[in-house]
Amino acid sequence: MRSRKIREIEEKDNLLIEQLIRTCLKEFGADKPGTAWSDPDLGRFYSLYQQPGSKYWVAEEEGHIVAGCGIGPVAAHQDVCELQKMYAEKEQRGTGIAEKLLQTALTFASERYKQCYLETLSNMHAANRFYQKQGFQQMDKPLNESEHYACDVWYIKNL
């Protein structure tokens, strides 16, 4: 069995997690404006997730970052956080690592927020099934206007 560990992001992880996210976005044709692809903060997660109510975690296997996800506040919705930038290497999907990351994130979120929101793409079929299995309810429209206008599926979960 390989050694897996979930930990908070460190500054040295910024480029590695950016590369992981960009690889995943390319896989789903989401390497375009309106997605995380054009997010100006993509390469500076460590400093971004030091803000109150925010945190980002990475999953490591044998010292290699294989997945990540974050929690951050939603503007104008004090009791709502957003599950942000949850991505995993293709080979890691279906191994349970995403569920461990999500549980870590939701535990943190439940101590600070009442609901968790997320935005994704309809062509990320496995991700959509995963979120529904984890108790997220699909919404008809986004909670807020965001820079991720290409996202076409939105979910919310009571914490």
OpenMM code with the backbone's topology and positions (N, CA, C; nanometers):
from openmm import Vec3, app, unit

residues = "MET ARG SER ARG LYS ILE ARG GLU ILE GLU GLU LYS ASP ASN LEU LEU ILE GLU GLN LEU ILE ARG THR CYS LEU LYS GLU PHE GLY ALA ASP LYS PRO GLY THR ALA TRP SER ASP PRO ASP LEU GLY ARG PHE TYR SER LEU TYR GLN GLN PRO GLY SER LYS TYR TRP VAL ALA GLU GLU GLU GLY HIS ILE VAL ALA GLY CYS GLY ILE GLY PRO VAL ALA ALA HIS GLN ASP VAL CYS GLU LEU GLN LYS MET TYR ALA GLU LYS GLU GLN ARG GLY THR GLY ILE ALA GLU LYS LEU LEU GLN THR ALA LEU THR PHE ALA SER GLU ARG TYR LYS GLN CYS TYR LEU GLU THR LEU SER ASN MET HIS ALA ALA ASN ARG PHE TYR GLN LYS GLN GLY PHE GLN GLN MET ASP LYS PRO LEU ASN GLU SER GLU HIS TYR ALA CYS ASP VAL TRP TYR ILE LYS ASN LEU".split()
positions = [
    Vec3(0.0851, -0.1193, 0.0000),
    Vec3(0.0000, 0.0000, 0.0000),
    Vec3(0.0884, 0.1240, 0.0000),
    Vec3(0.0551, 0.2170, -0.0832),
    Vec3(0.1326, 0.3411, -0.0919),
    Vec3(0.0994, 0.4333, 0.0236),
    Vec3(0.1965, 0.5123, 0.0610),
    Vec3(0.1801, 0.6073, 0.1701),
    Vec3(0.1097, 0.7335, 0.1196),
    Vec3(-0.0070, 0.7625, 0.1797),
    Vec3(-0.0838, 0.8825, 0.1447),
    Vec3(-0.0954, 0.9718, 0.2659),
    Vec3(-0.0924, 1.1008, 0.2391),
    Vec3(-0.1014, 1.1982, 0.3476),
    Vec3(-0.1766, 1.3200, 0.2964),
    Vec3(-0.2655, 1.3737, 0.3799),
    Vec3(-0.3334, 1.5000, 0.3497),
    Vec3(-0.2761, 1.6034, 0.4450),
    Vec3(-0.2372, 1.7168, 0.3886),
    Vec3(-0.1780, 1.8232, 0.4702),
    Vec3(-0.2160, 1.9580, 0.4121),
    Vec3(-0.1961, 2.0619, 0.4935),
    Vec3(-0.2199, 2.1973, 0.4446),
    Vec3(-0.1126, 2.2335, 0.3423),
    Vec3(-0.1510, 2.3177, 0.2488),
    Vec3(-0.0583, 2.3603, 0.1443),
    Vec3(0.0592, 2.4375, 0.2049),
    Vec3(0.1745, 2.4207, 0.1449),
    Vec3(0.2942, 2.4954, 0.1816),
    Vec3(0.3349, 2.5789, 0.0605),
    Vec3(0.4128, 2.6814, 0.0847),
    Vec3(0.4515, 2.7709, -0.0246),
    Vec3(0.5192, 2.6956, -0.1390),
    Vec3(0.5976, 2.5961, -0.1073),
    Vec3(0.6688, 2.5181, -0.2097),
    Vec3(0.5743, 2.4396, -0.3015),
    Vec3(0.4472, 2.4275, -0.2632),
    Vec3(0.3490, 2.3509, -0.3408),
    Vec3(0.2807, 2.4321, -0.4493),
    Vec3(0.2961, 2.5636, -0.4483),
    Vec3(0.2212, 2.6496, -0.5397),
    Vec3(0.2304, 2.6063, -0.6852),
    Vec3(0.3498, 2.5894, -0.7366),
    Vec3(0.3668, 2.5538, -0.8779),
    Vec3(0.3137, 2.4136, -0.9058),
    Vec3(0.3361, 2.3206, -0.8148),
    Vec3(0.2907, 2.1826, -0.8351),
    Vec3(0.1389, 2.1727, -0.8416),
    Vec3(0.0704, 2.2438, -0.7526),
    Vec3(-0.0761, 2.2377, -0.7553),
    Vec3(-0.1306, 2.3125, -0.8768),
    Vec3(-0.0641, 2.4199, -0.9169),
    Vec3(-0.1062, 2.4898, -1.0388),
    Vec3(-0.0937, 2.3965, -1.1597),
    Vec3(0.0159, 2.3238, -1.1689),
    Vec3(0.0351, 2.2312, -1.2815),
    Vec3(-0.0706, 2.1207, -1.2805),
    Vec3(-0.1017, 2.0678, -1.1622),
    Vec3(-0.2041, 1.9644, -1.1505),
    Vec3(-0.3391, 2.0172, -1.1991),
    Vec3(-0.3765, 2.1360, -1.1542),
    Vec3(-0.5052, 2.1943, -1.1935),
    Vec3(-0.5088, 2.2210, -1.3435),
    Vec3(-0.4028, 2.2761, -1.3989),
    Vec3(-0.4006, 2.3041, -1.5435),
    Vec3(-0.4097, 2.1748, -1.6249),
    Vec3(-0.3455, 2.0694, -1.5800),
    Vec3(-0.3529, 1.9401, -1.6490),
    Vec3(-0.4972, 1.8893, -1.6495),
    Vec3(-0.5636, 1.8978, -1.5353),
    Vec3(-0.7032, 1.8540, -1.5266),
    Vec3(-0.7947, 1.9392, -1.6139),
    Vec3(-0.7740, 2.0693, -1.6123),
    Vec3(-0.8573, 2.1579, -1.6941),
    Vec3(-0.8418, 2.1268, -1.8425),
    Vec3(-0.7182, 2.1012, -1.8870),
    Vec3(-0.6966, 2.0634, -2.0279),
    Vec3(-0.7714, 1.9353, -2.0616),
    Vec3(-0.7672, 1.8395, -1.9712),
    Vec3(-0.8334, 1.7105, -1.9932),
    Vec3(-0.9816, 1.7271, -2.0235),
    Vec3(-1.0456, 1.8257, -1.9608),
    Vec3(-1.1889, 1.8467, -1.9784),
    Vec3(-1.2223, 1.9630, -2.0709),
    Vec3(-1.1236, 2.0126, -2.1448),
    Vec3(-1.1472, 2.1220, -2.2376),
    Vec3(-1.1800, 2.2529, -2.1677),
    Vec3(-1.1354, 2.2664, -2.0438),
    Vec3(-1.1667, 2.3855, -1.9651),
    Vec3(-1.0464, 2.4792, -1.9537),
    Vec3(-0.9550, 2.4685, -2.0464),
    Vec3(-0.8385, 2.5577, -2.0492),
    Vec3(-0.8751, 2.6828, -2.1293),
    Vec3(-0.9665, 2.7621, -2.0668),
    Vec3(-1.0220, 2.8795, -2.1352),
    Vec3(-1.0686, 2.9811, -2.0318),
    Vec3(-1.0931, 3.1032, -2.0760),
    Vec3(-1.1467, 3.2052, -1.9853),
    Vec3(-1.2799, 3.1595, -1.9250),
    Vec3(-1.3070, 3.2077, -1.8056),
    Vec3(-1.4317, 3.1726, -1.7392),
    Vec3(-1.4205, 3.0504, -1.6508),
    Vec3(-1.3001, 2.9934, -1.6442),
    Vec3(-1.2742, 2.8785, -1.5571),
    Vec3(-1.1538, 2.9119, -1.4689),
    Vec3(-1.1152, 2.8176, -1.3848),
    Vec3(-0.9967, 2.8370, -1.3006),
    Vec3(-0.8715, 2.8618, -1.3839),
    Vec3(-0.8754, 2.8228, -1.5113),
    Vec3(-0.7607, 2.8410, -1.6012),
    Vec3(-0.7112, 2.9854, -1.6007),
    Vec3(-0.8039, 3.0803, -1.5992),
    Vec3(-0.7661, 3.2219, -1.6072),
    Vec3(-0.7640, 3.2900, -1.4698),
    Vec3(-0.7712, 3.2113, -1.3634),
    Vec3(-0.7687, 3.2657, -1.2280),
    Vec3(-0.6298, 3.3231, -1.1980),
    Vec3(-0.6190, 3.4522, -1.1682),
    Vec3(-0.4881, 3.5136, -1.1428),
    Vec3(-0.4202, 3.4627, -1.0155),
    Vec3(-0.4968, 3.3978, -0.9269),
    Vec3(-0.4399, 3.3473, -0.8015),
    Vec3(-0.3945, 3.2013, -0.8104),
    Vec3(-0.4031, 3.1411, -0.9267),
    Vec3(-0.3748, 2.9984, -0.9406),
    Vec3(-0.2355, 2.9595, -0.8909),
    Vec3(-0.1387, 3.0447, -0.9066),
    Vec3(-0.0027, 3.0112, -0.8655),
    Vec3(0.0373, 3.0636, -0.7293),
    Vec3(-0.0593, 3.1136, -0.6527),
    Vec3(-0.0241, 3.1679, -0.5210),
    Vec3(-0.1225, 3.1232, -0.4130),
    Vec3(-0.1539, 2.9961, -0.4166),
    Vec3(-0.2510, 2.9409, -0.3218),
    Vec3(-0.2054, 2.9527, -0.1770),
    Vec3(-0.0771, 2.9317, -0.1519),
    Vec3(-0.0311, 2.9347, -0.0138),
    Vec3(-0.0706, 3.0670, 0.0528),
    Vec3(-0.0375, 3.1793, -0.0088),
    Vec3(-0.0700, 3.3086, 0.0529),
    Vec3(-0.2202, 3.3355, 0.0495),
    Vec3(-0.2876, 3.2987, -0.0575),
    Vec3(-0.4317, 3.3208, -0.0695),
    Vec3(-0.5089, 3.2498, 0.0417),
    Vec3(-0.4690, 3.1273, 0.0716),
    Vec3(-0.5428, 3.0470, 0.1687),
    Vec3(-0.4949, 3.0665, 0.3125),
    Vec3(-0.4244, 3.1749, 0.3378),
    Vec3(-0.3902, 3.2132, 0.4749),
    Vec3(-0.4942, 3.3094, 0.5315),
    Vec3(-0.5888, 3.3508, 0.4490),
    Vec3(-0.6927, 3.4450, 0.4905),
    Vec3(-0.7900, 3.3767, 0.5868),
    Vec3(-0.8525, 3.4525, 0.6771),
    Vec3(-0.9501, 3.3936, 0.7700),
    Vec3(-1.0630, 3.3213, 0.6962),
    Vec3(-1.1010, 3.2044, 0.7467),
    Vec3(-1.2088, 3.1267, 0.6864),
    Vec3(-1.1682, 3.0518, 0.5618),
    Vec3(-1.0379, 3.0515, 0.5311),
    Vec3(-0.9858, 2.9853, 0.4107),
    Vec3(-0.8781, 2.8845, 0.4479),
    Vec3(-0.8704, 2.7798, 0.3685),
    Vec3(-0.7630, 2.6823, 0.3856),
    Vec3(-0.7584, 2.5957, 0.2604),
    Vec3(-0.6380, 2.5514, 0.2249),
    Vec3(-0.6194, 2.4617, 0.1099),
    Vec3(-0.5374, 2.3419, 0.1550),
    Vec3(-0.5789, 2.2250, 0.1106),
    Vec3(-0.5095, 2.1006, 0.1456),
    Vec3(-0.4609, 2.0312, 0.0190),
    Vec3(-0.3513, 1.9602, 0.0328),
    Vec3(-0.3013, 1.8762, -0.0754),
    Vec3(-0.2952, 1.7330, -0.0251),
    Vec3(-0.3111, 1.6412, -0.1183),
    Vec3(-0.2935, 1.4989, -0.0890),
    Vec3(-0.1626, 1.4568, -0.1540),
    Vec3(-0.0802, 1.3935, -0.0752),
    Vec3(0.0494, 1.3450, -0.1229),
    Vec3(0.0495, 1.1928, -0.1235),
    Vec3(0.1139, 1.1380, -0.2223),
    Vec3(0.1382, 0.9936, -0.2255),
    Vec3(0.2862, 0.9758, -0.2537),
    Vec3(0.3555, 0.9116, -0.1631),
    Vec3(0.5004, 0.8927, -0.1757),
    Vec3(0.5712, 1.0264, -0.2018),
    Vec3(0.5243, 1.1334, -0.1348),
    Vec3(0.5855, 1.2648, -0.1470),
    Vec3(0.5465, 1.3440, -0.2706),
    Vec3(0.4577, 1.2898, -0.3535),
    Vec3(0.4130, 1.3547, -0.4781),
    Vec3(0.2700, 1.4053, -0.4594),
    Vec3(0.2446, 1.5314, -0.4930),
    Vec3(0.1091, 1.5875, -0.4810),
    Vec3(0.0202, 1.5285, -0.5902),
    Vec3(-0.0894, 1.4647, -0.5462),
    Vec3(-0.1790, 1.3974, -0.6394),
    Vec3(-0.3188, 1.4578, -0.6443),
    Vec3(-0.3507, 1.5460, -0.5482),
    Vec3(-0.4840, 1.6072, -0.5448),
    Vec3(-0.4807, 1.7262, -0.4504),
    Vec3(-0.5851, 1.8090, -0.4605),
    Vec3(-0.5966, 1.9237, -0.3709),
    Vec3(-0.7370, 1.9793, -0.3709),
    Vec3(-0.7696, 2.0532, -0.2644),
    Vec3(-0.8967, 2.1255, -0.2596),
    Vec3(-0.8890, 2.2311, -0.1505),
    Vec3(-0.9734, 2.3328, -0.1646),
    Vec3(-0.9736, 2.4425, -0.0693),
    Vec3(-1.1132, 2.4835, -0.0279),
    Vec3(-1.1157, 2.5621, 0.0782),
    Vec3(-1.2386, 2.6242, 0.1272),
    Vec3(-1.2116, 2.7738, 0.1370),
    Vec3(-1.3062, 2.8524, 0.0906),
    Vec3(-1.2951, 2.9970, 0.1016),
    Vec3(-1.4324, 3.0586, 0.1199),
    Vec3(-1.4390, 3.1804, 0.1725),
    Vec3(-1.5678, 3.2465, 0.1931),
    Vec3(-1.6328, 3.2856, 0.0606),
    Vec3(-1.7639, 3.2990, 0.0629),
    Vec3(-1.8394, 3.3468, -0.0528),
    Vec3(-1.8800, 3.4910, -0.0239),
    Vec3(-1.8430, 3.5818, -0.1119),
    Vec3(-1.8763, 3.7238, -0.0936),
    Vec3(-2.0266, 3.7416, -0.0778),
    Vec3(-2.0644, 3.8271, 0.0148),
    Vec3(-2.2039, 3.8647, 0.0403),
    Vec3(-2.2873, 3.7519, 0.1009),
    Vec3(-2.2234, 3.6413, 0.1406),
    Vec3(-2.2955, 3.5301, 0.2043),
    Vec3(-2.2118, 3.4839, 0.3237),
    Vec3(-2.2300, 3.5507, 0.4343),
    Vec3(-2.1459, 3.5320, 0.5521),
    Vec3(-2.1388, 3.3875, 0.6018),
    Vec3(-2.2482, 3.3126, 0.5931),
    Vec3(-2.2528, 3.1765, 0.6462),
    Vec3(-2.2266, 3.0692, 0.5408),
    Vec3(-2.1810, 3.1106, 0.4226),
    Vec3(-2.1595, 3.0162, 0.3133),
    Vec3(-2.0131, 3.0194, 0.2705),
    Vec3(-1.9546, 2.9006, 0.2583),
    Vec3(-1.8198, 2.8896, 0.2034),
    Vec3(-1.8291, 2.8253, 0.0660),
    Vec3(-1.7178, 2.8247, -0.0030),
    Vec3(-1.7112, 2.7608, -0.1340),
    Vec3(-1.6022, 2.6547, -0.1321),
    Vec3(-1.6345, 2.5388, -0.1839),
    Vec3(-1.5345, 2.4355, -0.2087),
    Vec3(-1.4640, 2.4783, -0.3366),
    Vec3(-1.3333, 2.4980, -0.3289),
    Vec3(-1.2603, 2.5583, -0.4395),
    Vec3(-1.1472, 2.4690, -0.4886),
    Vec3(-1.1281, 2.4722, -0.6183),
    Vec3(-1.0120, 2.4116, -0.6835),
    Vec3(-0.9887, 2.2681, -0.6364),
    Vec3(-1.0924, 2.1849, -0.6429),
    Vec3(-1.0798, 2.0437, -0.6079),
    Vec3(-1.0473, 1.9662, -0.7344),
    Vec3(-0.9255, 1.9172, -0.7403),
    Vec3(-0.8771, 1.8428, -0.8567),
    Vec3(-0.7905, 1.7277, -0.8108),
    Vec3(-0.7909, 1.6198, -0.8894),
    Vec3(-0.7062, 1.5034, -0.8621),
    Vec3(-0.6496, 1.4510, -0.9924),
    Vec3(-0.5285, 1.3971, -0.9848),
    Vec3(-0.4694, 1.3332, -1.1020),
    Vec3(-0.5635, 1.2245, -1.1518),
    Vec3(-0.5649, 1.2023, -1.2812),
    Vec3(-0.6543, 1.1041, -1.3423),
    Vec3(-0.6399, 0.9670, -1.2756),
    Vec3(-0.5162, 0.9266, -1.2473),
    Vec3(-0.4899, 0.7945, -1.1892),
    Vec3(-0.5405, 0.7834, -1.0453),
    Vec3(-0.5660, 0.8950, -0.9813),
    Vec3(-0.6098, 0.8955, -0.8412),
    Vec3(-0.7611, 0.8937, -0.8252),
    Vec3(-0.8319, 0.9210, -0.9325),
    Vec3(-0.9774, 0.9273, -0.9245),
    Vec3(-1.0332, 0.7881, -0.8987),
    Vec3(-1.1263, 0.7806, -0.8053),
    Vec3(-1.1861, 0.6522, -0.7707),
    Vec3(-1.1082, 0.5752, -0.6654),
    Vec3(-1.0027, 0.6344, -0.6113),
    Vec3(-0.9211, 0.5656, -0.5099),
    Vec3(-0.9612, 0.6008, -0.3671),
    Vec3(-1.0514, 0.6970, -0.3507),
    Vec3(-1.0932, 0.7395, -0.2172),
    Vec3(-1.0218, 0.8641, -0.1678),
    Vec3(-0.9197, 0.9077, -0.2391),
    Vec3(-0.8438, 1.0251, -0.1932),
    Vec3(-0.9289, 1.1521, -0.1980),
    Vec3(-1.0145, 1.1640, -0.2981),
    Vec3(-1.1012, 1.2825, -0.3078),
    Vec3(-1.1975, 1.2875, -0.1901),
    Vec3(-1.2500, 1.1736, -0.1506),
    Vec3(-1.3426, 1.1711, -0.0371),
    Vec3(-1.2706, 1.2121, 0.0916),
    Vec3(-1.1485, 1.1671, 0.1100),
    Vec3(-1.0714, 1.2061, 0.2292),
    Vec3(-1.0431, 1.3564, 0.2282),
    Vec3(-1.0062, 1.4089, 0.1127),
    Vec3(-0.9836, 1.5535, 0.1013),
    Vec3(-1.1113, 1.6310, 0.1318),
    Vec3(-1.2209, 1.5874, 0.0718),
    Vec3(-1.3483, 1.6567, 0.0922),
    Vec3(-1.3887, 1.6537, 0.2388),
    Vec3(-1.3742, 1.5404, 0.3048),
    Vec3(-1.4111, 1.5320, 0.4470),
    Vec3(-1.3246, 1.6246, 0.5316),
    Vec3(-1.1967, 1.6352, 0.4985),
    Vec3(-1.1074, 1.7279, 0.5678),
    Vec3(-1.1582, 1.8713, 0.5507),
    Vec3(-1.1923, 1.9056, 0.4268),
    Vec3(-1.2397, 2.0406, 0.3954),
    Vec3(-1.3737, 2.0701, 0.4634),
    Vec3(-1.4658, 1.9746, 0.4596),
    Vec3(-1.5983, 1.9976, 0.5178),
    Vec3(-1.5941, 2.0032, 0.6701),
    Vec3(-1.5023, 1.9311, 0.7317),
    Vec3(-1.4854, 1.9412, 0.8766),
    Vec3(-1.4425, 2.0822, 0.9134),
    Vec3(-1.3440, 2.1340, 0.8418),
    Vec3(-1.2995, 2.2720, 0.8624),
    Vec3(-1.4155, 2.3685, 0.8395),
    Vec3(-1.4866, 2.3501, 0.7290),
    Vec3(-1.5959, 2.4404, 0.6916),
    Vec3(-1.7084, 2.4383, 0.7941),
    Vec3(-1.7418, 2.3215, 0.8461),
    Vec3(-1.8554, 2.3102, 0.9378),
    Vec3(-1.8323, 2.3839, 1.0696),
    Vec3(-1.7076, 2.4122, 1.1012),
    Vec3(-1.6752, 2.4870, 1.2221),
    Vec3(-1.6892, 2.6379, 1.2016),
    Vec3(-1.7101, 2.6804, 1.0758),
    Vec3(-1.7111, 2.8228, 1.0434),
    Vec3(-1.8322, 2.8678, 0.9620),
    Vec3(-1.8945, 2.7749, 0.8917),
    Vec3(-2.0014, 2.8095, 0.7979),
    Vec3(-2.1224, 2.7180, 0.8177),
    Vec3(-2.2360, 2.7578, 0.7573),
    Vec3(-2.3573, 2.6762, 0.7635),
    Vec3(-2.3812, 2.5981, 0.6348),
    Vec3(-2.3267, 2.6485, 0.5239),
    Vec3(-2.3449, 2.5815, 0.3947),
    Vec3(-2.2147, 2.5864, 0.3153),
    Vec3(-2.2015, 2.4904, 0.2244),
    Vec3(-2.0869, 2.4870, 0.1339),
    Vec3(-2.1387, 2.4839, -0.0095),
    Vec3(-2.0875, 2.5716, -0.0908),
    Vec3(-2.1279, 2.5918, -0.2307),
    Vec3(-2.0124, 2.5481, -0.3205),
    Vec3(-2.0433, 2.5063, -0.4409),
    Vec3(-1.9384, 2.4796, -0.5397),
    Vec3(-1.9913, 2.5000, -0.6802),
    Vec3(-1.8974, 2.5281, -0.7700),
    Vec3(-1.9267, 2.5449, -0.9128),
    Vec3(-1.8417, 2.4440, -0.9889),
    Vec3(-1.8996, 2.3849, -1.0929),
    Vec3(-1.8242, 2.2893, -1.1737),
    Vec3(-1.8782, 2.2913, -1.3169),
    Vec3(-1.8317, 2.1969, -1.3952),
    Vec3(-1.8728, 2.1857, -1.5351),
    Vec3(-1.9528, 2.0574, -1.5563),
    Vec3(-2.0523, 2.0644, -1.6413),
    Vec3(-2.1383, 1.9484, -1.6649),
    Vec3(-2.0632, 1.8315, -1.7300),
    Vec3(-1.9562, 1.8596, -1.8039),
    Vec3(-1.8839, 1.7506, -1.8696),
    Vec3(-1.7879, 1.6774, -1.7746),
    Vec3(-1.7789, 1.7222, -1.6512),
    Vec3(-1.7016, 1.6513, -1.5492),
    Vec3(-1.7979, 1.5538, -1.4802),
    Vec3(-1.8379, 1.4498, -1.5540),
    Vec3(-1.9435, 1.3584, -1.5105),
    Vec3(-1.9131, 1.2909, -1.3773),
    Vec3(-1.7936, 1.2367, -1.3631),
    Vec3(-1.7580, 1.1671, -1.2387),
    Vec3(-1.7595, 1.2633, -1.1201),
    Vec3(-1.7113, 1.3856, -1.1407),
    Vec3(-1.7110, 1.4850, -1.0325),
    Vec3(-1.8537, 1.5177, -0.9908),
    Vec3(-1.9427, 1.5333, -1.0863),
    Vec3(-2.0821, 1.5634, -1.0545),
    Vec3(-2.1457, 1.4494, -0.9752),
    Vec3(-2.1206, 1.3260, -1.0166),
    Vec3(-2.1737, 1.2107, -0.9417),
    Vec3(-2.1156, 1.2081, -0.8001),
    Vec3(-1.9865, 1.2377, -0.7878),
    Vec3(-1.9190, 1.2395, -0.6586),
    Vec3(-1.9836, 1.3425, -0.5659),
    Vec3(-2.0037, 1.4648, -0.6138),
    Vec3(-2.0632, 1.5690, -0.5302),
    Vec3(-2.2039, 1.5307, -0.4854),
    Vec3(-2.2824, 1.4747, -0.5763),
    Vec3(-2.4177, 1.4326, -0.5399),
    Vec3(-2.4139, 1.3212, -0.4350),
    Vec3(-2.3231, 1.2267, -0.4524),
    Vec3(-2.3077, 1.1174, -0.3567),
    Vec3(-2.2688, 1.1708, -0.2185),
    Vec3(-2.1967, 1.2821, -0.2153),
    Vec3(-2.1517, 1.3416, -0.0895),
    Vec3(-2.2561, 1.4348, -0.0278),
    Vec3(-2.3750, 1.4397, -0.0853),
    Vec3(-2.4842, 1.5165, -0.0258),
    Vec3(-2.5023, 1.6576, -0.0773),
    Vec3(-2.4318, 1.6944, -0.1828),
    Vec3(-2.4509, 1.8267, -0.2423),
    Vec3(-2.5770, 1.8234, -0.3278),
    Vec3(-2.6562, 1.9309, -0.3188),
    Vec3(-2.7802, 1.9428, -0.3950),
    Vec3(-2.7587, 2.0399, -0.5105),
    Vec3(-2.8005, 1.9979, -0.6309),
    Vec3(-2.7819, 2.0842, -0.7476),
    Vec3(-2.8749, 2.2051, -0.7393),
    Vec3(-2.8223, 2.3191, -0.7838),
    Vec3(-2.8964, 2.4445, -0.7858),
    Vec3(-2.9319, 2.4805, -0.9305),
    Vec3(-3.0318, 2.5655, -0.9470),
    Vec3(-3.0740, 2.6088, -1.0800),
    Vec3(-2.9874, 2.7196, -1.1372),
    Vec3(-2.9209, 2.7928, -1.0472),
    Vec3(-2.8395, 2.9063, -1.0913),
    Vec3(-2.7264, 2.9263, -0.9907),
    Vec3(-2.6239, 3.0013, -1.0291),
    Vec3(-2.5133, 3.0243, -0.9355),
    Vec3(-2.5571, 3.1109, -0.8172),
    Vec3(-2.4873, 3.0955, -0.7074),
    Vec3(-2.5148, 3.1741, -0.5874),
    Vec3(-2.4824, 3.3212, -0.6091),
    Vec3(-2.3720, 3.3464, -0.6762),
    Vec3(-2.3230, 3.4820, -0.7050),
    Vec3(-2.2726, 3.4866, -0.8482),
    Vec3(-2.2567, 3.6055, -0.8981),
    Vec3(-2.1806, 3.6237, -1.0212),
    Vec3(-2.0350, 3.5963, -0.9846),
    Vec3(-1.9628, 3.5242, -1.0687),
    Vec3(-1.8217, 3.4992, -1.0378),
    Vec3(-1.7403, 3.5049, -1.1655),
    Vec3(-1.6088, 3.5030, -1.1474),
    Vec3(-1.5192, 3.5032, -1.2633),
    Vec3(-1.5225, 3.3682, -1.3351),
    Vec3(-1.5871, 3.2704, -1.2739),
    Vec3(-1.5977, 3.1376, -1.3360),
    Vec3(-1.7304, 3.1237, -1.4104),
    Vec3(-1.7535, 3.2147, -1.5016),
    Vec3(-1.8804, 3.2182, -1.5742),
    Vec3(-1.8997, 3.1001, -1.6685),
    Vec3(-1.7943, 3.0259, -1.6995),
    Vec3(-1.8085, 2.9085, -1.7861),
    Vec3(-1.8652, 2.7886, -1.7100),
    Vec3(-1.8605, 2.7922, -1.5783),
    Vec3(-1.9179, 2.6834, -1.4997),
    Vec3(-2.0686, 2.6813, -1.5230),
    Vec3(-2.1208, 2.5605, -1.5437),
    Vec3(-2.2627, 2.5500, -1.5763),
    Vec3(-2.3401, 2.4580, -1.4817),
    Vec3(-2.2778, 2.4163, -1.3721),
    Vec3(-2.3441, 2.3358, -1.2702),
    Vec3(-2.3030, 2.3900, -1.1334),
    Vec3(-2.4012, 2.4016, -1.0440),
    Vec3(-2.3776, 2.4603, -0.9123),
    Vec3(-2.4414, 2.3727, -0.8068),
    Vec3(-2.3744, 2.3586, -0.6940),
    Vec3(-2.4228, 2.2741, -0.5853),
    Vec3(-2.4126, 2.3475, -0.4521),
    Vec3(-2.4944, 2.3026, -0.3571),
    Vec3(-2.4876, 2.3535, -0.2204),
    Vec3(-2.5136, 2.2371, -0.1247),
    Vec3(-2.4517, 2.2452, -0.0086),
    Vec3(-2.4681, 2.1413, 0.0940),
    Vec3(-2.4793, 2.2099, 0.2286),
    Vec3(-2.5794, 2.1657, 0.3079),
    Vec3(-2.5900, 2.2122, 0.4457),
    Vec3(-2.4836, 2.1413, 0.5277),
    Vec3(-2.4192, 2.2172, 0.6149),
    Vec3(-2.3112, 2.1595, 0.6957),
    Vec3(-2.3596, 2.1245, 0.8359),
] * unit.nanometer
topology = app.Topology()
chain = topology.addChain("A")
for resn in residues:
    res = topology.addResidue(resn, chain)
    for name in ("N", "CA", "C"):
        topology.addAtom(name, app.Element.getBySymbol(name[0]), res)
